[in-house]
Amino acid sequence: GLLIVTATLADQAYDLLLERISGGQYGPAHVLRELDLVAQLGISRTPIREALLRLSEYGLVSVAGRSARVRQITPDEVLHIYQVR
């Protein structure tokens, strides 16, 4: 039940954020605030937090409190992340 739904939403949030970061919509040093993302993506806070933490594990963002900052990434890194998925 609940766990699967959360994972799915976290995956959706992750995919959307990854797309926007790799597409340059969220450029380097762009600050992603949880509450802004809740409004923009229409996904609740817990899956968004999960997605941001996953992005930080891949080195795409650095998380600080309730927001994350997009890191400078190379096209190679983006490619690698898509391959890992």
Chimera marker file (.cmm) of the C-alpha trace (Angstrom):
<marker_set name="trace">
<marker id="1" x="0.000" y="0.000" z="0.000" r="1" g="1" b="0" radius="0.5"/>
<marker id="2" x="1.572" y="3.176" z="1.279" r="1" g="1" b="0" radius="0.5"/>
<marker id="3" x="5.205" y="2.256" z="0.680" r="1" g="1" b="0" radius="0.5"/>
<marker id="4" x="4.674" y="1.507" z="-2.992" r="1" g="1" b="0" radius="0.5"/>
<marker id="5" x="2.787" y="4.749" z="-3.546" r="1" g="1" b="0" radius="0.5"/>
<marker id="6" x="5.554" y="6.769" z="-1.884" r="1" g="1" b="0" radius="0.5"/>
<marker id="7" x="8.246" y="5.009" z="-3.899" r="1" g="1" b="0" radius="0.5"/>
<marker id="8" x="6.337" y="5.674" z="-7.105" r="1" g="1" b="0" radius="0.5"/>
<marker id="9" x="5.894" y="9.353" z="-6.271" r="1" g="1" b="0" radius="0.5"/>
<marker id="10" x="9.544" y="9.614" z="-5.266" r="1" g="1" b="0" radius="0.5"/>
<marker id="11" x="10.479" y="8.025" z="-8.609" r="1" g="1" b="0" radius="0.5"/>
<marker id="12" x="8.243" y="10.500" z="-10.447" r="1" g="1" b="0" radius="0.5"/>
<marker id="13" x="9.751" y="13.426" z="-8.552" r="1" g="1" b="0" radius="0.5"/>
<marker id="14" x="13.251" y="12.086" z="-9.203" r="1" g="1" b="0" radius="0.5"/>
<marker id="15" x="12.585" y="11.665" z="-12.928" r="1" g="1" b="0" radius="0.5"/>
<marker id="16" x="11.098" y="15.156" z="-13.252" r="1" g="1" b="0" radius="0.5"/>
<marker id="17" x="13.955" y="16.782" z="-11.344" r="1" g="1" b="0" radius="0.5"/>
<marker id="18" x="16.593" y="14.799" z="-13.221" r="1" g="1" b="0" radius="0.5"/>
<marker id="19" x="14.998" y="15.819" z="-16.522" r="1" g="1" b="0" radius="0.5"/>
<marker id="20" x="14.944" y="19.496" z="-15.550" r="1" g="1" b="0" radius="0.5"/>
<marker id="21" x="18.498" y="19.477" z="-14.218" r="1" g="1" b="0" radius="0.5"/>
<marker id="22" x="19.961" y="17.600" z="-17.194" r="1" g="1" b="0" radius="0.5"/>
<marker id="23" x="17.896" y="19.731" z="-19.588" r="1" g="1" b="0" radius="0.5"/>
<marker id="24" x="19.288" y="22.918" z="-18.093" r="1" g="1" b="0" radius="0.5"/>
<marker id="25" x="15.926" y="24.123" z="-16.808" r="1" g="1" b="0" radius="0.5"/>
<marker id="26" x="17.457" y="24.116" z="-13.328" r="1" g="1" b="0" radius="0.5"/>
<marker id="27" x="20.981" y="25.356" z="-13.992" r="1" g="1" b="0" radius="0.5"/>
<marker id="28" x="24.073" y="25.195" z="-11.769" r="1" g="1" b="0" radius="0.5"/>
<marker id="29" x="23.609" y="26.918" z="-8.384" r="1" g="1" b="0" radius="0.5"/>
<marker id="30" x="19.805" y="26.927" z="-8.870" r="1" g="1" b="0" radius="0.5"/>
<marker id="31" x="18.198" y="26.491" z="-5.463" r="1" g="1" b="0" radius="0.5"/>
<marker id="32" x="15.441" y="23.883" z="-5.264" r="1" g="1" b="0" radius="0.5"/>
<marker id="33" x="13.184" y="24.556" z="-2.285" r="1" g="1" b="0" radius="0.5"/>
<marker id="34" x="10.982" y="21.708" z="-1.112" r="1" g="1" b="0" radius="0.5"/>
<marker id="35" x="7.871" y="23.861" z="-0.856" r="1" g="1" b="0" radius="0.5"/>
<marker id="36" x="8.407" y="25.341" z="-4.335" r="1" g="1" b="0" radius="0.5"/>
<marker id="37" x="8.772" y="21.843" z="-5.762" r="1" g="1" b="0" radius="0.5"/>
<marker id="38" x="5.614" y="20.685" z="-3.982" r="1" g="1" b="0" radius="0.5"/>
<marker id="39" x="3.773" y="23.496" z="-5.771" r="1" g="1" b="0" radius="0.5"/>
<marker id="40" x="5.517" y="23.044" z="-9.153" r="1" g="1" b="0" radius="0.5"/>
<marker id="41" x="5.345" y="19.271" z="-9.375" r="1" g="1" b="0" radius="0.5"/>
<marker id="42" x="2.134" y="18.662" z="-7.469" r="1" g="1" b="0" radius="0.5"/>
<marker id="43" x="3.901" y="15.974" z="-5.445" r="1" g="1" b="0" radius="0.5"/>
<marker id="44" x="3.966" y="15.977" z="-1.657" r="1" g="1" b="0" radius="0.5"/>
<marker id="45" x="6.988" y="16.796" z="0.434" r="1" g="1" b="0" radius="0.5"/>
<marker id="46" x="8.143" y="13.324" z="1.517" r="1" g="1" b="0" radius="0.5"/>
<marker id="47" x="8.691" y="11.915" z="-1.996" r="1" g="1" b="0" radius="0.5"/>
<marker id="48" x="10.310" y="15.197" z="-3.044" r="1" g="1" b="0" radius="0.5"/>
<marker id="49" x="12.715" y="15.012" z="-0.113" r="1" g="1" b="0" radius="0.5"/>
<marker id="50" x="13.479" y="11.406" z="-1.079" r="1" g="1" b="0" radius="0.5"/>
<marker id="51" x="14.124" y="12.422" z="-4.691" r="1" g="1" b="0" radius="0.5"/>
<marker id="52" x="16.447" y="15.255" z="-3.614" r="1" g="1" b="0" radius="0.5"/>
<marker id="53" x="18.397" y="12.896" z="-1.360" r="1" g="1" b="0" radius="0.5"/>
<marker id="54" x="18.763" y="10.450" z="-4.233" r="1" g="1" b="0" radius="0.5"/>
<marker id="55" x="19.970" y="13.248" z="-6.523" r="1" g="1" b="0" radius="0.5"/>
<marker id="56" x="22.489" y="14.243" z="-3.867" r="1" g="1" b="0" radius="0.5"/>
<marker id="57" x="23.781" y="10.656" z="-3.722" r="1" g="1" b="0" radius="0.5"/>
<marker id="58" x="24.561" y="10.978" z="-7.441" r="1" g="1" b="0" radius="0.5"/>
<marker id="59" x="26.232" y="14.316" z="-6.777" r="1" g="1" b="0" radius="0.5"/>
<marker id="60" x="23.702" y="16.327" z="-8.784" r="1" g="1" b="0" radius="0.5"/>
<marker id="61" x="22.582" y="18.515" z="-5.912" r="1" g="1" b="0" radius="0.5"/>
<marker id="62" x="23.827" y="19.388" z="-2.464" r="1" g="1" b="0" radius="0.5"/>
<marker id="63" x="21.069" y="19.234" z="0.126" r="1" g="1" b="0" radius="0.5"/>
<marker id="64" x="20.945" y="21.750" z="2.960" r="1" g="1" b="0" radius="0.5"/>
<marker id="65" x="17.950" y="21.693" z="5.267" r="1" g="1" b="0" radius="0.5"/>
<marker id="66" x="14.731" y="22.058" z="3.283" r="1" g="1" b="0" radius="0.5"/>
<marker id="67" x="16.381" y="22.988" z="0.014" r="1" g="1" b="0" radius="0.5"/>
<marker id="68" x="19.014" y="21.726" z="-2.403" r="1" g="1" b="0" radius="0.5"/>
<marker id="69" x="21.402" y="23.514" z="-4.732" r="1" g="1" b="0" radius="0.5"/>
<marker id="70" x="22.086" y="22.189" z="-8.216" r="1" g="1" b="0" radius="0.5"/>
<marker id="71" x="25.747" y="21.347" z="-8.797" r="1" g="1" b="0" radius="0.5"/>
<marker id="72" x="27.684" y="21.993" z="-11.983" r="1" g="1" b="0" radius="0.5"/>
<marker id="73" x="27.544" y="18.731" z="-13.916" r="1" g="1" b="0" radius="0.5"/>
<marker id="74" x="29.141" y="17.550" z="-17.107" r="1" g="1" b="0" radius="0.5"/>
<marker id="75" x="27.265" y="15.889" z="-19.978" r="1" g="1" b="0" radius="0.5"/>
<marker id="76" x="29.250" y="12.726" z="-19.177" r="1" g="1" b="0" radius="0.5"/>
<marker id="77" x="27.882" y="12.698" z="-15.653" r="1" g="1" b="0" radius="0.5"/>
<marker id="78" x="24.332" y="13.104" z="-16.945" r="1" g="1" b="0" radius="0.5"/>
<marker id="79" x="24.856" y="10.201" z="-19.331" r="1" g="1" b="0" radius="0.5"/>
<marker id="80" x="26.233" y="8.060" z="-16.522" r="1" g="1" b="0" radius="0.5"/>
<marker id="81" x="23.226" y="8.824" z="-14.312" r="1" g="1" b="0" radius="0.5"/>
<marker id="82" x="20.806" y="7.841" z="-17.072" r="1" g="1" b="0" radius="0.5"/>
<marker id="83" x="22.736" y="4.595" z="-17.595" r="1" g="1" b="0" radius="0.5"/>
<marker id="84" x="22.680" y="3.806" z="-13.858" r="1" g="1" b="0" radius="0.5"/>
<marker id="85" x="18.891" y="4.134" z="-13.867" r="1" g="1" b="0" radius="0.5"/>
<link id1="1" id2="2" r="1" g="1" b="0" radius="0.2"/>
<link id1="2" id2="3" r="1" g="1" b="0" radius="0.2"/>
<link id1="3" id2="4" r="1" g="1" b="0" radius="0.2"/>
<link id1="4" id2="5" r="1" g="1" b="0" radius="0.2"/>
<link id1="5" id2="6" r="1" g="1" b="0" radius="0.2"/>
<link id1="6" id2="7" r="1" g="1" b="0" radius="0.2"/>
<link id1="7" id2="8" r="1" g="1" b="0" radius="0.2"/>
<link id1="8" id2="9" r="1" g="1" b="0" radius="0.2"/>
<link id1="9" id2="10" r="1" g="1" b="0" radius="0.2"/>
<link id1="10" id2="11" r="1" g="1" b="0" radius="0.2"/>
<link id1="11" id2="12" r="1" g="1" b="0" radius="0.2"/>
<link id1="12" id2="13" r="1" g="1" b="0" radius="0.2"/>
<link id1="13" id2="14" r="1" g="1" b="0" radius="0.2"/>
<link id1="14" id2="15" r="1" g="1" b="0" radius="0.2"/>
<link id1="15" id2="16" r="1" g="1" b="0" radius="0.2"/>
<link id1="16" id2="17" r="1" g="1" b="0" radius="0.2"/>
<link id1="17" id2="18" r="1" g="1" b="0" radius="0.2"/>
<link id1="18" id2="19" r="1" g="1" b="0" radius="0.2"/>
<link id1="19" id2="20" r="1" g="1" b="0" radius="0.2"/>
<link id1="20" id2="21" r="1" g="1" b="0" radius="0.2"/>
<link id1="21" id2="22" r="1" g="1" b="0" radius="0.2"/>
<link id1="22" id2="23" r="1" g="1" b="0" radius="0.2"/>
<link id1="23" id2="24" r="1" g="1" b="0" radius="0.2"/>
<link id1="24" id2="25" r="1" g="1" b="0" radius="0.2"/>
<link id1="25" id2="26" r="1" g="1" b="0" radius="0.2"/>
<link id1="26" id2="27" r="1" g="1" b="0" radius="0.2"/>
<link id1="27" id2="28" r="1" g="1" b="0" radius="0.2"/>
<link id1="28" id2="29" r="1" g="1" b="0" radius="0.2"/>
<link id1="29" id2="30" r="1" g="1" b="0" radius="0.2"/>
<link id1="30" id2="31" r="1" g="1" b="0" radius="0.2"/>
<link id1="31" id2="32" r="1" g="1" b="0" radius="0.2"/>
<link id1="32" id2="33" r="1" g="1" b="0" radius="0.2"/>
<link id1="33" id2="34" r="1" g="1" b="0" radius="0.2"/>
<link id1="34" id2="35" r="1" g="1" b="0" radius="0.2"/>
<link id1="35" id2="36" r="1" g="1" b="0" radius="0.2"/>
<link id1="36" id2="37" r="1" g="1" b="0" radius="0.2"/>
<link id1="37" id2="38" r="1" g="1" b="0" radius="0.2"/>
<link id1="38" id2="39" r="1" g="1" b="0" radius="0.2"/>
<link id1="39" id2="40" r="1" g="1" b="0" radius="0.2"/>
<link id1="40" id2="41" r="1" g="1" b="0" radius="0.2"/>
<link id1="41" id2="42" r="1" g="1" b="0" radius="0.2"/>
<link id1="42" id2="43" r="1" g="1" b="0" radius="0.2"/>
<link id1="43" id2="44" r="1" g="1" b="0" radius="0.2"/>
<link id1="44" id2="45" r="1" g="1" b="0" radius="0.2"/>
<link id1="45" id2="46" r="1" g="1" b="0" radius="0.2"/>
<link id1="46" id2="47" r="1" g="1" b="0" radius="0.2"/>
<link id1="47" id2="48" r="1" g="1" b="0" radius="0.2"/>
<link id1="48" id2="49" r="1" g="1" b="0" radius="0.2"/>
<link id1="49" id2="50" r="1" g="1" b="0" radius="0.2"/>
<link id1="50" id2="51" r="1" g="1" b="0" radius="0.2"/>
<link id1="51" id2="52" r="1" g="1" b="0" radius="0.2"/>
<link id1="52" id2="53" r="1" g="1" b="0" radius="0.2"/>
<link id1="53" id2="54" r="1" g="1" b="0" radius="0.2"/>
<link id1="54" id2="55" r="1" g="1" b="0" radius="0.2"/>
<link id1="55" id2="56" r="1" g="1" b="0" radius="0.2"/>
<link id1="56" id2="57" r="1" g="1" b="0" radius="0.2"/>
<link id1="57" id2="58" r="1" g="1" b="0" radius="0.2"/>
<link id1="58" id2="59" r="1" g="1" b="0" radius="0.2"/>
<link id1="59" id2="60" r="1" g="1" b="0" radius="0.2"/>
<link id1="60" id2="61" r="1" g="1" b="0" radius="0.2"/>
<link id1="61" id2="62" r="1" g="1" b="0" radius="0.2"/>
<link id1="62" id2="63" r="1" g="1" b="0" radius="0.2"/>
<link id1="63" id2="64" r="1" g="1" b="0" radius="0.2"/>
<link id1="64" id2="65" r="1" g="1" b="0" radius="0.2"/>
<link id1="65" id2="66" r="1" g="1" b="0" radius="0.2"/>
<link id1="66" id2="67" r="1" g="1" b="0" radius="0.2"/>
<link id1="67" id2="68" r="1" g="1" b="0" radius="0.2"/>
<link id1="68" id2="69" r="1" g="1" b="0" radius="0.2"/>
<link id1="69" id2="70" r="1" g="1" b="0" radius="0.2"/>
<link id1="70" id2="71" r="1" g="1" b="0" radius="0.2"/>
<link id1="71" id2="72" r="1" g="1" b="0" radius="0.2"/>
<link id1="72" id2="73" r="1" g="1" b="0" radius="0.2"/>
<link id1="73" id2="74" r="1" g="1" b="0" radius="0.2"/>
<link id1="74" id2="75" r="1" g="1" b="0" radius="0.2"/>
<link id1="75" id2="76" r="1" g="1" b="0" radius="0.2"/>
<link id1="76" id2="77" r="1" g="1" b="0" radius="0.2"/>
<link id1="77" id2="78" r="1" g="1" b="0" radius="0.2"/>
<link id1="78" id2="79" r="1" g="1" b="0" radius="0.2"/>
<link id1="79" id2="80" r="1" g="1" b="0" radius="0.2"/>
<link id1="80" id2="81" r="1" g="1" b="0" radius="0.2"/>
<link id1="81" id2="82" r="1" g="1" b="0" radius="0.2"/>
<link id1="82" id2="83" r="1" g="1" b="0" radius="0.2"/>
<link id1="83" id2="84" r="1" g="1" b="0" radius="0.2"/>
<link id1="84" id2="85" r="1" g="1" b="0" radius="0.2"/>
</marker_set>
